[in-house]
Amino acid sequence: MKQVIAEAIKATQARFIAETRQLEIVFNNGAEYRWPVDALEMLVFRDGEWSNLHPRPHDEQLMKVEIWPGGEIVEFSQINQGFEISELVRGKLGSAAWMRSLLSNAESVT
């Protein structure tokens, strides 16, 4: 039953909201989800290894957001950054190390 539901629910639209620096994804069942773009792990392959994208992208680079056919990937095409939508919905915004960093930063603020 879970598989049938998962296959029926698909992302249909995505946009970057500059005022809040959030990625918004709308699904065919009417659900809308938002994530802070600055919390997404963005990587680039340089000198034979992956490293964090620095500087972080500015608003103009994030304006073009596309859902890949099939509704499984959202991509910021101007900066070649794609994310699996199912991972985002589960709260995974990057690698395990990235998530630990986000959580430790959030805990130090509170």
Steps between C-alpha positions, in 0.01 A plus 500: 500500500783746588661444160173575317458827691864600447471440127179703478629810683739704285661841518348728239646846565802657664608855565756698692355759738761774518345686797549199727771315300282190493444227245130421462374181339132438423363148455210370294301435819512870596773463763764774510838461666771761562867469591756769582737505203794589721447172689539291182842345452634625167810331365743553213763261365840674495851361481377142520283540810161626610487818706237746614392758246654834600390764481141396557276580203326836484131548432536549124677163468218326686206642305498226235370190676377197310336170585647219292260282300355243734492747791787342691774767477495876548786692340642850523621485141719812499724353770465130411357400836238225513322345795289187535157620603426188705815569707397861559154392613664264750706792633833400348663819374845353434756244613513360853786739586301795361193403702707465820640849435152645448371337817795613711463857369128495582568369850762768569250773408239380750 
